[in-house]
Amino acid sequence: MSAEDLEKYETEMELKLYREYRDVVGLFTYVIETERRFYLTNDYEMQVHSVQGEVFFEVSMADAWVWDMYRPARFVKKVRVLTFKDVNIEELNKADLDLPSSDDNGAF
């Protein structure tokens, strides 16, 4: 496989992943971003731990979707993330996710 073939494959995989994300994002309430992954979920719990002056985060999610183009299945029943890095949690605004409706002529 040439470098060009590999680049084409990765580009196709990223596009497929983006399309899947676009199709499922409306099903979820929260976006959770860690240093390694990006998750969509409706249910999460975050705990902050401190051990010997070191702070780390524990994030647990149920029924999540994970942004990872190398996973064969992106829907996960349970996820537990432990990290010393930042965790970003955002609540999705459902109004921002609505696609414009088309009029009778098929135009937006």
C-alpha positions as CSV (number, residue, x, y, z in Angstrom):
1,M,0.0,0.0,0.0
2,S,1.5,3.3,-1.0
3,A,1.5,6.5,1.1
4,E,-1.1,8.0,-1.3
5,D,-3.4,4.9,-0.8
6,L,-3.1,5.1,2.9
7,E,-3.9,8.9,2.9
8,K,-6.9,8.2,0.7
9,Y,-8.1,5.5,3.0
10,E,-7.8,7.7,6.1
11,T,-9.6,10.5,4.4
12,E,-12.5,8.2,3.5
13,M,-12.6,6.9,7.1
14,E,-12.7,10.4,8.5
15,L,-15.5,11.4,6.2
16,K,-17.4,8.2,7.1
17,L,-16.9,9.0,10.8
18,Y,-18.0,12.6,10.4
19,R,-21.2,11.4,8.6
20,E,-21.9,9.0,11.4
21,Y,-21.4,11.7,13.9
22,R,-23.8,14.0,12.1
23,D,-26.4,11.2,12.1
24,V,-26.2,10.5,15.8
25,V,-25.4,13.8,17.5
26,G,-29.1,14.7,17.8
27,L,-29.6,11.6,20.0
28,F,-27.3,12.9,22.7
29,T,-27.3,15.6,25.4
30,Y,-23.6,16.0,26.3
31,V,-20.3,16.2,24.5
32,I,-17.3,15.0,26.7
33,E,-13.8,15.6,25.4
34,T,-10.7,14.2,27.0
35,E,-7.1,14.3,25.8
36,R,-7.6,11.0,23.9
37,R,-11.2,10.8,22.9
38,F,-14.4,12.6,22.1
39,Y,-17.7,11.2,23.4
40,L,-21.4,11.8,23.0
41,T,-23.6,10.7,25.9
42,N,-26.9,11.3,27.7
43,D,-25.7,10.2,31.1
44,Y,-22.3,10.8,32.9
45,E,-20.8,11.2,36.3
46,M,-17.5,13.0,37.0
47,Q,-15.5,12.7,40.2
48,V,-12.4,14.6,41.1
49,H,-9.8,12.7,43.1
50,S,-6.7,13.9,44.9
51,V,-4.0,11.5,45.9
52,Q,-0.8,12.8,47.4
53,G,-1.4,16.2,46.0
54,E,-2.1,14.9,42.5
55,V,-5.5,15.6,41.1
56,F,-7.1,13.4,38.5
57,F,-10.6,13.0,37.0
58,E,-12.8,10.0,36.7
59,V,-15.6,10.2,34.2
60,S,-18.1,7.4,33.8
61,M,-20.6,7.3,30.9
62,A,-23.4,5.0,30.0
63,D,-24.6,4.4,26.4
64,A,-22.1,6.6,24.7
65,W,-20.8,7.1,21.2
66,V,-17.1,7.5,20.8
67,W,-15.3,9.4,18.0
68,D,-12.6,6.9,16.9
69,M,-12.3,6.0,13.3
70,Y,-10.3,2.8,14.2
71,R,-13.0,1.2,16.3
72,P,-15.3,-1.3,14.6
73,A,-18.2,-0.3,16.9
74,R,-18.5,3.2,18.2
75,F,-21.5,2.7,20.5
76,V,-20.4,1.7,23.9
77,K,-22.5,0.5,26.8
78,K,-20.2,1.8,29.6
79,V,-17.1,4.0,29.5
80,R,-14.8,4.9,32.4
81,V,-12.1,7.4,31.8
82,L,-9.3,8.2,34.3
83,T,-7.2,11.2,33.4
84,F,-4.8,13.8,34.8
85,K,-5.5,16.1,31.9
86,D,-8.4,18.5,31.3
87,V,-11.9,17.2,30.8
88,N,-14.4,19.3,28.8
89,I,-18.1,18.7,29.2
90,E,-20.6,20.6,27.2
91,E,-24.4,20.3,27.1
92,L,-25.6,20.4,23.5
93,N,-28.2,23.0,22.5
94,K,-30.8,21.0,20.6
95,A,-31.9,24.1,18.7
96,D,-28.4,24.4,17.2
97,L,-28.7,20.9,15.9
98,D,-31.9,21.3,14.0
99,L,-31.5,21.3,10.2
100,P,-33.4,23.9,8.3
101,S,-36.6,22.6,6.8
102,S,-37.1,22.8,3.0
103,D,-39.9,24.7,1.4
104,D,-42.2,23.3,-1.3
105,N,-39.5,23.9,-4.0
106,G,-36.9,21.9,-2.1
107,A,-34.9,25.0,-1.2
108,F,-33.9,25.8,2.3
